[in-house]
Amino acid sequence: MSKAEILNWFLFAIGAAAALAVYVSYGKTTEIIRPLRKSAVMYTPDQYKLPYETIDFATADGVRLRGWFIPAAGGESGQTIILCHGWGSNRGELLRDTHFLQEQGFNLFYFDFRASGESKGSVSSVGYLETRDFDAAYDFLKANRPGAAEAVGVFGTSMGGSVAIYAAAKYPEIVCLLAENTFLSYNGVVANWSWRRLKTPYFPLVAMILFFVRRKLKADPEPYSPRYSVARVKIPVMFINGDNDDLVPLADAEALFGMCPAEKKQMWMIAGASHAKCAEVGGEVYRHKVAAFFRENLRGSSAAGPKP
């Protein structure tokens, strides 16, 4: 084989490898922003014998979202917790882990982010577009339940934690924040997910995945990452993470905690918990600590007790 033929085969191999990299990374991008299927809402307030109202509202960009408003035990109160689920999850799975907060005298407001649960939409951005969903949910609460919005706390897990931090930074009237399994950076969590869950090498595929994400969304989600908004969070905040979390490494969780300037902040690492498993592993201790956080920081912030 001549040198020219060898060179041609070499260039062909490089071109084929590049084409394969583009094909694979483009396909992986679709898995991130267009979930293959919506997980069904398997847990409902009926199963926990909770009163509730099913609500429906639209975002500023026209996506219809569905949720539940659950009044506090004893009647609707002036304190409400807005709860934000993670990517690939829905409000039912978050209800399963947090319904006990209704017994503490708080209204609970759950909703499905776009492309999740029973909400409309086909594109998930792992935090960027979902900030619009929170804005719509918060506007709905203030417009339709003004008495329940005297004091509002936010609870978010994973992607929902990212959105919750965004909300606490944007709305100074929010009283307190609990962020669980919350990533530091959008680019970082996509890289971790691609490598650990999809077995995709960082170079060059993850960089290409992020490129295609930006092209498909027509925006860069990275500036909406918690690392860019947590510095504006001054309210009481609790961070929860598992020390066996492959998507949010301990170092990232500690960095996010360190970047938060709140005078009243705490961090709880749950031994043995992997991503999205803090409630399951933490058990009764988890329920006690989470309830105590909201009792201390939300209950005393407005008129106590049920509404007449």
VEXDOVEX-853070 format. One line per field, with one value per residue (C-alpha): chain; residue number from 1; x, y, z. Coordinates in nm, 4 decimals. Layout:
<nodes>
cadena	A|...;
num	NUM|...;
px	X|...;
py	Y|...;
pz	Z|...;
</nodes>
This chain:
<nodes>
cadena	A|A|A|A|A|A|A|A|A|A|A|A|A|A|A|A|A|A|A|A|A|A|A|A|A|A|A|A|A|A|A|A|A|A|A|A|A|A|A|A|A|A|A|A|A|A|A|A|A|A|A|A|A|A|A|A|A|A|A|A|A|A|A|A|A|A|A|A|A|A|A|A|A|A|A|A|A|A|A|A|A|A|A|A|A|A|A|A|A|A|A|A|A|A|A|A|A|A|A|A|A|A|A|A|A|A|A|A|A|A|A|A|A|A|A|A|A|A|A|A|A|A|A|A|A|A|A|A|A|A|A|A|A|A|A|A|A|A|A|A|A|A|A|A|A|A|A|A|A|A|A|A|A|A|A|A|A|A|A|A|A|A|A|A|A|A|A|A|A|A|A|A|A|A|A|A|A|A|A|A|A|A|A|A|A|A|A|A|A|A|A|A|A|A|A|A|A|A|A|A|A|A|A|A|A|A|A|A|A|A|A|A|A|A|A|A|A|A|A|A|A|A|A|A|A|A|A|A|A|A|A|A|A|A|A|A|A|A|A|A|A|A|A|A|A|A|A|A|A|A|A|A|A|A|A|A|A|A|A|A|A|A|A|A|A|A|A|A|A|A|A|A|A|A|A|A|A|A|A|A|A|A|A|A|A|A|A|A|A|A|A|A|A|A|A|A|A|A|A|A|A|A|A|A|A|A|A|A;
num	1|2|3|4|5|6|7|8|9|10|11|12|13|14|15|16|17|18|19|20|21|22|23|24|25|26|27|28|29|30|31|32|33|34|35|36|37|38|39|40|41|42|43|44|45|46|47|48|49|50|51|52|53|54|55|56|57|58|59|60|61|62|63|64|65|66|67|68|69|70|71|72|73|74|75|76|77|78|79|80|81|82|83|84|85|86|87|88|89|90|91|92|93|94|95|96|97|98|99|100|101|102|103|104|105|106|107|108|109|110|111|112|113|114|115|116|117|118|119|120|121|122|123|124|125|126|127|128|129|130|131|132|133|134|135|136|137|138|139|140|141|142|143|144|145|146|147|148|149|150|151|152|153|154|155|156|157|158|159|160|161|162|163|164|165|166|167|168|169|170|171|172|173|174|175|176|177|178|179|180|181|182|183|184|185|186|187|188|189|190|191|192|193|194|195|196|197|198|199|200|201|202|203|204|205|206|207|208|209|210|211|212|213|214|215|216|217|218|219|220|221|222|223|224|225|226|227|228|229|230|231|232|233|234|235|236|237|238|239|240|241|242|243|244|245|246|247|248|249|250|251|252|253|254|255|256|257|258|259|260|261|262|263|264|265|266|267|268|269|270|271|272|273|274|275|276|277|278|279|280|281|282|283|284|285|286|287|288|289|290|291|292|293|294|295|296|297|298|299|300|301|302|303|304|305|306|307|308;
px	0.0000|0.1439|0.1930|-0.0853|-0.3259|-0.2273|-0.2864|-0.6262|-0.7310|-0.6055|-0.8064|-1.1095|-1.0788|-1.0553|-1.3570|-1.5583|-1.4678|-1.5690|-1.8996|-1.9676|-1.8876|-2.1324|-2.4022|-2.3597|-2.3402|-2.6434|-2.8400|-2.7331|-2.8443|-3.1946|-3.1936|-3.1184|-3.3673|-3.6416|-3.7164|-3.8010|-4.1154|-4.2847|-4.2852|-4.6422|-4.7731|-4.8015|-4.8431|-5.1357|-5.2727|-5.5600|-5.3146|-5.2068|-5.5626|-5.4803|-5.7317|-5.6215|-5.7143|-5.5815|-5.4590|-5.3745|-5.1891|-4.9749|-4.6196|-4.5215|-4.4211|-4.7528|-4.6816|-4.9684|-4.8597|-5.0519|-5.0136|-5.1779|-5.2521|-5.2735|-5.3984|-5.2306|-5.3674|-5.6493|-5.7150|-5.5342|-5.2600|-5.0553|-4.7388|-4.6854|-4.4003|-4.3537|-4.1948|-3.9858|-3.9063|-3.6004|-3.5320|-3.7076|-3.9327|-4.2687|-4.4722|-4.6010|-4.2564|-4.1780|-4.5124|-4.4180|-4.1056|-4.2430|-4.6180|-4.5433|-4.4887|-4.8640|-4.8989|-4.6635|-4.9171|-4.7942|-4.9798|-4.7967|-4.7884|-4.6613|-4.6442|-4.4954|-4.2285|-4.2733|-4.2213|-4.2794|-4.5700|-4.9031|-4.7720|-4.7473|-4.4341|-4.1762|-3.8476|-3.6694|-3.3664|-3.2527|-3.3160|-3.3164|-3.6701|-3.7932|-3.7282|-4.0212|-4.2312|-4.1508|-4.2335|-4.5738|-4.6380|-4.5446|-4.7620|-5.0516|-5.0153|-5.0045|-5.2981|-5.5253|-5.4217|-5.3003|-5.3808|-5.1613|-4.8713|-4.8044|-4.4850|-4.3439|-4.0650|-3.9145|-3.8037|-3.6192|-3.4345|-3.1726|-3.2974|-3.5695|-3.3012|-3.1373|-3.4690|-3.5328|-3.1983|-3.2805|-3.6163|-3.4666|-3.2215|-3.4875|-3.7648|-3.6363|-3.9676|-3.9212|-3.8586|-3.6420|-3.4921|-3.4137|-3.1976|-3.1376|-2.8998|-2.8438|-2.5713|-2.3204|-2.3067|-2.5266|-2.2227|-2.0806|-2.3927|-2.4427|-2.0808|-2.1283|-2.4556|-2.3107|-2.0045|-2.1574|-2.5008|-2.4458|-2.0800|-1.9938|-1.6291|-1.5915|-1.3664|-1.4867|-1.8429|-1.9586|-1.8310|-2.0233|-2.3355|-2.3266|-2.2813|-2.5872|-2.7890|-2.7225|-2.8169|-3.1422|-3.2486|-3.1307|-2.9793|-2.7001|-2.8408|-2.5123|-2.5749|-2.8869|-2.6714|-2.6788|-2.3178|-2.4301|-2.7358|-2.6486|-2.4392|-2.7654|-2.9317|-2.9354|-3.2314|-3.2074|-3.1068|-3.0507|-2.8469|-2.8899|-2.6761|-2.5763|-2.2103|-2.2619|-2.4054|-2.2455|-2.4108|-2.3419|-2.0021|-1.9303|-1.6816|-1.9485|-2.2010|-1.9468|-1.8513|-2.2157|-2.2580|-1.9427|-2.0571|-2.3861|-2.3501|-2.6530|-2.5752|-2.8121|-2.7205|-2.6621|-2.5493|-2.6416|-2.4605|-2.6510|-2.4169|-2.4757|-2.7333|-2.7010|-2.8636|-3.2329|-3.2238|-3.1807|-3.5378|-3.5271|-3.1950|-3.2535|-3.5885|-3.7334|-3.4255|-3.4755|-3.8393|-3.7499|-3.4732|-3.6693|-3.9791|-3.7689|-3.6081|-3.9416|-4.0944|-3.8068|-3.7781|-4.1237|-4.3807|-4.2909|-4.2618|-4.6347|-4.9553|-4.9668|-5.2534|-5.5182|-5.7170|-6.0768;
py	0.0000|0.3349|0.6274|0.8130|0.5256|0.4999|0.8733|0.8469|0.5604|0.7540|1.0609|0.8424|0.6848|1.0263|1.1486|0.8385|0.8738|1.2399|1.1585|0.8861|1.1274|1.3819|1.1163|0.9765|1.3133|1.4439|1.1371|1.1717|1.5355|1.4192|1.1901|1.4902|1.7459|1.5151|1.2468|0.9170|0.8888|1.0758|0.8854|0.8270|1.0005|0.6941|0.8670|1.0992|1.2863|1.0357|0.7636|0.9689|1.0784|1.4428|1.7015|1.8682|2.0639|1.9791|2.2947|2.3853|2.6939|2.8181|2.9475|3.2722|3.0733|2.8913|2.5498|2.4065|2.2711|2.0616|2.0402|2.0039|2.2509|2.0686|2.2779|2.2440|2.0068|2.1887|2.4222|2.6449|2.8482|3.1531|2.9460|2.7488|2.5352|2.5164|2.1821|2.1237|1.7705|1.6458|1.5574|1.2413|1.2503|1.4121|1.5672|1.2300|1.0976|1.4163|1.3923|1.0404|1.1782|1.5049|1.4686|1.4664|1.8434|1.8959|1.7720|2.0496|2.3198|2.4088|2.4196|2.2200|2.3274|2.0593|2.0879|1.8935|2.0718|2.0801|1.7454|1.5716|1.3944|1.5323|1.8643|1.9460|2.0188|1.7931|1.9645|1.9537|2.1758|2.0488|2.3837|2.6655|2.6477|2.5150|2.8532|2.9758|2.6974|2.8122|3.1729|3.0586|2.8462|3.1282|3.3760|3.1294|3.0919|3.4680|3.5394|3.2521|3.1862|3.5236|3.4270|3.1210|3.3258|3.5342|3.3343|3.1006|2.8490|2.6484|2.2858|2.1464|1.8287|1.7838|1.9872|2.1184|2.2269|2.4276|2.5963|2.6540|2.8321|3.0443|3.1338|3.2223|3.4536|3.6144|3.6641|3.8325|3.7753|3.3976|3.3051|2.9922|2.7335|2.3629|2.2335|1.8596|1.6742|2.0054|2.0288|2.3118|2.3546|2.2547|2.1681|1.9638|1.7585|1.6865|1.5712|1.3483|1.2085|1.1442|0.9691|0.7748|0.6939|0.6927|0.5838|0.8697|0.9887|1.3550|1.4370|1.4959|1.3714|1.5636|1.8907|1.8140|1.7194|2.0561|2.2297|2.0592|2.1311|2.5015|2.4825|2.2972|2.5177|2.8341|2.9371|2.8452|2.6870|2.7230|3.0812|2.9470|2.7067|2.7340|2.8494|3.1769|3.2404|3.0977|3.4065|3.6060|3.3688|3.5394|3.3615|3.0565|2.7581|2.3886|2.1772|1.7999|1.5587|1.1947|1.1013|0.8338|1.0671|1.0031|1.3021|1.5597|1.4706|1.5658|1.8303|2.0014|1.9955|2.1463|2.4120|2.5150|2.5380|2.7480|2.9904|3.0632|3.3840|3.3185|3.3751|3.0968|2.7912|2.4251|2.1208|1.7610|1.4759|1.1479|0.8503|0.5913|0.7932|0.8063|1.0619|1.1213|0.8661|1.0973|1.0562|0.6796|0.6377|0.9093|0.7682|0.9067|1.1213|1.2826|1.3599|1.5047|1.7307|1.8578|1.9301|2.1039|2.3289|2.4540|2.4834|2.7029|2.9206|2.9334|2.8949|3.2081|3.4293|3.5112|3.4814|3.1292|2.8922|2.7936|3.0511|3.1011;
pz	0.0000|-0.0996|0.1374|-0.0412|0.0166|0.3816|0.4223|0.2551|0.4819|0.7835|0.6862|0.6184|0.9643|1.1282|0.9335|1.0227|1.3917|1.3869|1.2189|1.4749|1.7596|1.6187|1.5737|1.9265|2.1001|1.9117|2.0178|2.3819|2.3726|2.2887|2.5924|2.8137|2.6857|2.5578|2.8157|2.6465|2.8562|3.1352|3.4609|3.5746|3.8860|4.1090|4.4466|4.5158|4.8197|4.8383|4.9339|5.2367|5.3204|5.2497|5.1278|4.8056|4.4983|4.1542|3.9874|3.6309|3.5110|3.2228|3.2046|3.0341|2.7249|2.7107|2.8673|3.0729|3.4102|3.6612|4.0367|4.3775|4.6528|4.9857|5.2802|5.6167|5.8774|6.0538|5.7613|5.5161|5.6847|5.5903|5.5396|5.2204|5.0963|4.7187|4.6337|4.3205|4.1998|4.0124|3.6478|3.5332|3.8404|3.9176|4.1967|4.3153|4.3992|4.5899|4.7715|4.8844|5.0534|5.1950|5.2655|5.6400|5.6237|5.5948|5.9532|6.0671|5.9804|5.6300|5.3017|5.0363|4.6729|4.4336|4.0557|3.7677|3.5707|3.1932|3.0185|3.3542|3.5203|3.4006|3.2709|2.9035|2.7077|2.5493|2.6359|2.9711|3.0186|3.3627|3.5257|3.2697|3.1271|3.4609|3.6215|3.4120|3.5584|3.9110|3.8214|3.6960|4.0042|4.2391|4.0470|4.0627|4.4388|4.5017|4.2693|4.3738|4.7357|4.8653|5.2222|5.1910|5.0539|5.3642|5.4097|5.1461|5.1790|4.8939|4.8846|4.5828|4.5021|4.2267|3.9282|4.1578|4.4037|4.1279|4.0538|4.4260|4.4659|4.1606|4.3190|4.6564|4.4807|4.2599|4.5158|4.8342|5.0108|5.0125|5.3744|5.3679|5.1358|5.1516|4.8650|4.8389|4.6030|4.4269|4.1656|4.1510|3.7750|3.4824|3.2720|3.5569|3.6246|3.2532|3.2375|3.5440|3.4118|3.0681|3.2069|3.4954|3.3557|2.9790|2.9862|2.7512|2.7569|2.8494|2.5565|2.2975|2.3431|2.6520|2.5099|2.1914|2.3887|2.5663|2.2309|2.0856|2.4006|2.3578|1.9909|2.0560|2.3460|2.1682|2.5005|2.7390|3.0587|3.2487|3.3755|3.5505|3.7537|4.1335|4.1394|3.9807|4.1973|4.5405|4.6231|4.6395|4.8872|5.2277|5.3887|5.6182|5.4079|5.4602|5.2173|5.2173|5.0204|5.0223|5.0555|4.7885|4.5250|4.1855|4.0155|4.2871|4.4363|4.7941|4.6805|4.4673|4.7513|4.9901|4.7353|4.6918|5.0681|5.0980|4.8277|5.0061|5.2142|5.4374|5.8039|5.9005|5.6949|5.7626|5.5715|5.6392|5.4714|5.4834|5.5038|5.2336|5.0388|4.6613|4.4331|4.5132|4.7961|5.0952|5.2223|5.1797|5.3580|5.6167|5.7257|6.0470|6.1117|5.7710|5.8442|6.1842|6.0528|5.7521|5.9616|6.2262|5.9652|5.8349|6.1815|6.2933|5.9851|5.8264|6.1017|6.2942|5.9880|5.9552|6.1505|6.2854|6.2716|6.0204|5.8288|5.9401;
</nodes>
